[in-house]
Every structure is written in structure tokens, then in C-alpha cells.
Amino acid sequence: MGKDITLKAIDGHEFTAYQALPAGERKGGLILIQEIFGVTAHIKELCDHFAGLGYETVAPAIFDRYQKNFTTGYSPEDMQAAVKMAGTSGIETPMLDIQATADDLKTRGPVAITGFCYGGSLTWVAAARVEGLACAVGFYGRLIPEHLDLQPLCPVMLHFGSRDKSIPLDGVRATAEADPAVKVHIYQAEHGFWSDRPANHDDAAIALSQERTLAFLDQHMQD
């Protein structure tokens, strides 16, 4: 079970972040970036999950700049509000808060980043914009194929679903072809296969993508 902490970006903005500490040996720090729904109970559960695997995991509240403690559910009305908030936040300004989170975690060892949906897109941008990351693992980031001009500063692994209606496979293939050093994996799954939404959740895709992710983290997160 984690707790809320407060971090400060270089521009003076203070934001909440959910921090989950490992019970045993600490393998490193992991920034976990939210979906468009905010730092929800599900995102906190994911932080707790990775903490259980040995990573101090921190989820910065990216939307705090625009509305403190913003979270929504999954109804059509909630979805509209979440999409609007993500549009307001964009993909560049969040890098200030992600950098601040990385800087804090770096004081205790190597740092990686992961993210889901909107957070998957931010993970891709952070790999090119945020200093000090050991590696980056993004899950089904819809905006990634639109930003293939970015040059990652660290090793990157990306996970996509073959039945993801929001990310055409042509875009996924273009992502894989743009930089052969980026490891791209495709699963027989919907968008959001790590989510707690029953229609999207896919245990098989989660298990395989987690196995690959943990091996990638172990490979690159060395003191």
C-alpha cells in the first residue's frame, strides 16, 4: 500500500504523486504514467504491483497542473471529460513533472519509466526529452506513431494490441520500422489490455508483456 507525496517541478509547480515502496530488496525506481483517467485506484494498484516486484514506483499526477486530484470513471461522460483533460495537458508540459519525478528517484538509484494509454505516449516522449532514464517501456500509446521523429535517449520497449481500434496496425508497423533499436511487441488483444475494464483486460497479454518488461528492466537498470 502506497502513499501520496508532493514533488516540485523546475518551474515551481507542486504536484501530488503516488509512491509505492518495495517490501524487500529495491531493484530501482520506476515512474508509472497514468491513463487519461488520472491517478485512479487502478493506477495505484499497478504501482503497488510493481512495488511488489521490487521497484519503488511513483505515479505523478500529470493533471494537477489543471485540476487537482482529477480522476474519472469509464462512462461515456467520464470519457469525454478525460479526453478533454488529456488534450489540455498535451505531451510536452508533462515532461516537467516527469523530469522532477525522475530527479527525485535518481537520488536513490537507476530510474525507468512506463506508462499506459496516454501514459504510453508520454513514456515515448519522455524517452527523448527526460534526462537520466535507464530505459522506457510504453503500453499502447496512441500518439507514438505520430511522433516517430523523436530520438530516444535510452533503450525503449513498446507494447501494442493487434485489435486496438485506436492505433492502426500500420502505425505500429511504422513505429517498428522507424528505429530497429526500439523493441516493438504486438499482442492479440484490445487497447488497454492492462486496464481493469473487463472488455479490454487480457490476462495472457499481461503475462507475456510483463515477462518481457521485467527482463528489459533487469537488463538496463544497473547501478
C-alpha positions in Angstrom: 0.0 0.0 0.0 1.5 3.3 -1.1 1.0 6.9 -0.1 0.7 10.4 -1.6 3.8 12.6 -1.7 4.4 16.1 -3.1 7.1 16.9 -5.7 8.1 20.2 -7.3 8.9 20.8 -11.0 11.6 23.1 -12.1 9.0 25.8 -12.9 7.8 25.8 -9.2 4.7 23.7 -9.8 3.9 21.4 -7.0 2.1 18.2 -7.7 0.9 15.1 -6.0 2.4 11.7 -6.8 1.5 8.2 -5.6 4.5 6.4 -4.2 4.7 2.6 -3.5 7.8 1.2 -1.8 9.1 -2.3 -2.3 8.8 -4.5 0.8 12.1 -6.3 0.1 15.2 -5.6 -2.0 14.9 -2.4 -4.0 15.7 -3.0 -7.7 15.4 0.6 -8.8 12.9 3.4 -9.3 10.0 3.2 -11.8 7.9 6.2 -13.0 4.4 5.0 -13.9 2.4 7.3 -16.0 -1.4 7.3 -15.8 -4.1 6.8 -18.5 -6.3 9.7 -19.4 -8.5 8.9 -16.3 -5.9 10.3 -13.8 -4.1 8.6 -11.0 -7.1 6.3 -10.3 -7.4 3.4 -7.9 -6.3 1.1 -10.8 -3.1 3.1 -11.4 -2.3 2.9 -7.7 -2.9 -0.8 -7.8 -0.4 -1.0 -10.7 2.1 1.0 -8.6 1.6 -1.4 -5.7 2.0 -4.3 -8.1 5.4 -3.2 -9.4 6.5 -2.3 -5.9 5.8 -5.9 -5.1 8.2 -6.9 -7.8 11.0 -4.8 -6.2 10.6 -1.3 -7.8 9.9 1.9 -5.9 7.1 3.0 -8.1 5.9 6.6 -8.4 2.9 7.9 -10.4 2.9 11.7 -10.8 -0.5 13.3 -11.1 0.0 14.8 -14.5 -3.3 16.7 -14.5 -2.6 18.5 -11.2 -1.4 21.5 -13.3 -5.0 21.9 -14.5 -7.2 20.3 -11.8 -6.0 18.9 -8.5 -7.0 15.3 -7.9 -8.7 14.8 -11.3 -9.9 11.2 -11.8 -12.8 9.8 -13.7 -14.6 6.5 -14.3 -15.3 4.9 -17.6 -18.8 6.1 -18.5 -19.2 8.0 -21.8 -19.5 11.3 -19.9 -16.3 10.4 -17.9 -14.5 9.5 -21.1 -15.4 12.9 -22.6 -14.0 14.7 -19.6 -10.9 12.6 -19.6 -10.2 13.1 -23.3 -10.7 16.9 -22.8 -8.3 16.9 -19.8 -5.6 15.0 -21.8 -6.0 17.4 -24.7 -5.4 20.3 -22.3 -2.4 18.7 -20.8 -0.8 17.7 -24.1 2.5 15.9 -24.3 5.2 18.5 -23.7 4.3 20.2 -20.4 4.0 16.9 -18.6 7.8 16.4 -19.2 8.5 19.0 -16.5 6.7 16.8 -13.9 8.2 13.6 -15.2 11.7 15.1 -15.0 11.0 16.2 -11.4 9.9 12.6 -10.6 13.0 11.2 -12.3 15.3 13.6 -10.5 13.8 12.6 -7.1 14.1 8.8 -7.8 17.6 9.2 -9.2 18.9 10.1 -5.8 18.2 6.5 -4.8 19.4 4.6 -7.9 18.6 3.9 -11.5 15.2 5.0 -12.9 13.0 3.6 -15.6 9.6 4.8 -16.9 6.5 3.0 -18.0 3.0 4.2 -18.9 -0.3 3.1 -20.3 -2.5 4.7 -23.0 -2.0 8.4 -22.6 0.9 7.5 -20.3 2.3 5.2 -23.1 2.5 8.2 -25.4 4.1 10.3 -22.6 6.6 7.5 -22.0 7.7 7.7 -25.6 8.2 11.4 -25.5 10.0 11.2 -22.1 12.4 8.7 -23.6 13.6 11.5 -25.8 13.0 14.5 -23.5 13.8 13.4 -19.9 17.3 13.1 -18.7 18.6 10.3 -16.6 16.3 7.4 -17.6 17.8 4.0 -17.8 15.1 2.7 -20.1 11.4 3.2 -21.1 8.5 0.8 -21.6 5.3 2.1 -23.2 2.0 0.4 -23.5 -0.4 1.2 -26.3 0.4 4.9 -26.7 -1.9 6.2 -29.4 0.3 9.2 -30.2 3.5 7.3 -30.7 3.2 6.8 -34.5 2.6 10.5 -34.8 5.9 11.3 -33.2 8.4 9.0 -34.8 10.8 11.9 -35.4 11.8 11.8 -31.7 15.1 10.2 -30.9 15.1 8.2 -27.7 18.0 8.9 -25.3 17.6 5.4 -23.7 16.6 1.9 -24.7 12.8 1.6 -25.4 10.3 -1.2 -25.5 6.7 -0.7 -26.7 3.7 -3.0 -26.4 0.6 -2.8 -28.6 -2.6 -4.8 -29.2 -3.5 -6.1 -32.6 -7.2 -5.4 -32.1 -6.6 -1.9 -30.9 -9.2 0.2 -32.8 -7.4 3.5 -31.8 -4.0 2.5 -33.1 -4.0 1.1 -36.6 -1.5 -1.7 -37.2 0.0 0.3 -40.0 1.1 2.9 -37.4 2.5 0.2 -35.2 4.5 -1.3 -38.0 5.8 2.1 -39.0 6.9 2.5 -35.4 8.8 -0.7 -35.5 10.4 0.2 -38.9 11.4 3.7 -37.9 14.0 2.6 -35.4 15.1 -1.0 -35.3 16.7 -0.5 -31.9 13.2 0.1 -30.4 11.7 -3.3 -29.4 8.0 -3.4 -30.5 5.7 -6.3 -29.4 2.2 -6.9 -30.7 -0.4 -9.0 -28.8 -3.7 -10.5 -29.8 -5.5 -8.0 -27.6 -7.6 -4.9 -27.4 -6.5 -1.4 -26.4 -5.9 -1.1 -22.7 -5.2 -4.8 -22.1 -3.6 -4.0 -18.7 -6.7 -2.0 -17.7 -9.3 -3.1 -15.2 -12.1 -2.6 -17.8 -13.4 -6.2 -18.4 -13.9 -5.7 -22.1 -10.2 -4.7 -22.5 -8.4 -6.7 -19.8 -6.4 -9.6 -21.2 -4.5 -11.9 -18.8 -2.5 -13.6 -21.5 -1.2 -10.3 -22.9 -0.5 -9.0 -19.5 1.5 -12.1 -18.5 3.7 -12.0 -21.6 4.2 -8.3 -21.7 5.1 -8.3 -18.0 7.7 -11.0 -18.6 9.3 -9.1 -21.4 9.1 -5.8 -19.4 10.8 -7.2 -16.3 13.6 -8.8 -18.4 14.1 -5.4 -20.1 14.2 -3.6 -16.8 16.7 -6.1 -15.3 18.9 -5.7 -18.4 19.1 -1.9 -18.3 18.6 -0.9 -14.7 22.1 -1.4 -13.4 23.8 0.9 -10.8 
